[in-house]
Amino acid sequence: MDLTQFRNQNDHFKIKAAPTSYDLGLKHREIKDRLAETMIAIKEEQRKLFADRRYGIVVVLQAMDAAGKDSLISHVFSQVNPGGLRVANFKRPSSTEMAHDYLWRVSAQLPERGEIGVLNRSHYEDVLVSRVHPELIAKAKLPGIDSVADVTPALFDQRYQDIVNYEQYLTHNGFVILKFFLHVSKAEQKQRFLARIEQPEKNWKFEQADINERRYWDDYQRAYQAAIRATSTKANPWYIIPADDKWTSRLIVARIMVERLKQLKLAFPVTAADQEKMMKAAMASLAKEKD
């Protein structure tokens, strides 16, 4: 599978032209088996990442509602040592978060070098939801923003540049950023919403707010297209993942993760000579102990 086909790093992205489904040429059982193998590979690379401590991985997940972000996280990272994994879920900003700059709450949840951090929604919410609902910015008490009329395209252009600079800053400090847009079709979203209503075991997932936001589908599509165009760079491109089939999207994301981790050429640190002496001494001491 050529993973480069999912990578976007230019300003010509057209969301309507991007596929929401993809045929891997595999049976369902084969996809699950390949995913299981790839999850083990992620686990092994994460162990070296944790021991090496030079790099941190920031996984950005953005999508329309019901695109499968939560289940992707639970499957793709299920083999990773929890001690080296952080998952942050971003909802509507709290009053404390609103009193800070919009990148503040994301910065507070970033992983350390040696860890994988997954952002379930992210700093991009502030150029997506806020673009569809500019009244959110109007309420933030920002200088020069007194009403919805003051929330202009220029403000979002400025934020796009802020985000590019912010991600470049993180890259300079050893953080690899992997940005995934799980691209689900409107028809598939409808089916998943219906399943949440019709299947009792999924009722707990139903939220009226999701149905309300569906009315803004076209607005969100335009917001995603603009954000992806403005923030896809050579160093930190967006990956557009067909998400109508959840198992397919999980495997594609997992494969991209492994490929990027292997590019770092991670390795366990070489044991220093004095450390080897201490280990030999410790082994001799333990051998003398009586059971």
Buried (B, 14 or more C-beta within 10 A) or exposed (E): BEEEEBBBBEEEBEBEEBBBBBEBEBEEEEBBEBBBEBBEBBBEBBBBBBEBEEBBBBBBBBBBBBBBBBEBBEBBBEBBEEEBBBBBEBEEBEEEBBEEEBBBBBEEBBBEBBBBBBBBBBBBBBBBBBBBBBEBBBEBEBEEBEEEEEBEEEBBEEBBEBBBEBBBEBBEEEBBBBBBBBBBBEEBBEEBBEBBEEEEEBEEBEEEEBEEBBEBEEBBBBBBBBBBBBBBBEEBBBBBBBBBBBBBBBBBBBBBBBEBBEEBEBEEEEEEEEEEEEEEEEEEEEEEEEE
